[in-house]
């Protein structure tokens, strides 16, 4: 987090609230806030081990977000 706070010049707490950092459930909750508004795209910035992070998003986070909306993931 220290690297991101200095690079983005934002407080750590602000980044924790906005960025998809942490366990799948926490990331899904953040995504849940955007889906009802009709968001169709999100910008991702994997900072390390990109394929693993994108795979985790697809396999763990997105399904949780759709379930909370009562829908089946694509």
N, C-alpha and C positions, 0 to 999 in steps of 0.2 A: 504494500500500500504506500510505503514511503516514496518509492520511485514514481508512482502515479501522482501522488499529491504534489511533488515538486515539478513533474513534467507538465501537469495540467493546471498547476497553480490554483488548486481548489482544496478546501479543507477535507480531511479524511472522512468526516461524518457525512458531508454532502455526497462524496463519491460512493460511500456505502449505501446511501439511500437511492441513488440513481443507477449505479452500474450493476451489471449482473455478476456480482462477486459473491461467492459463498456456496452453501449447499443447494442442491437442486430445488428443494422446497422453497427456499428464500428467493431464488431467481424466478421461480414460477409465480410467486406472489407479485413480484414486480411486473412480470409480463401480464399477469391478470389485470392489472390496472390499465393497461393499454388496449387490450383486445376488445373490450366492450365499446371503446371509442371508435372502433373501426380501423385501427392501425393494421396495415397490410405488410409493412416492411419495418425492420429494425436494423440499425447499424451495429455491427459487431466488430470488436477489435481484440481478437485473441492475442495475448501478449507473450505466451509461451506454449509450446506444444499445441499448435493450432488445430491439428486434426483431432487430437484427443478432446480438446475443449468443444469443438464444433460437434463431434460425435456425442458428447455428454449433453449438449443442448438439445440435439435432435432426439436422443433416446430417453433422457431423463426429465428435462425441463418442459419441453413443449407438450408432451403427453399430460403432465400434471396440470398445466395451464388449461388445456382443453377440457379435462375432466372437471375442473372447478367451474367451468362454464356449462357443464352438462352436455358437452358435445364429444364426438369421437375425433381423435386426431387424424389428420390426413395421411 
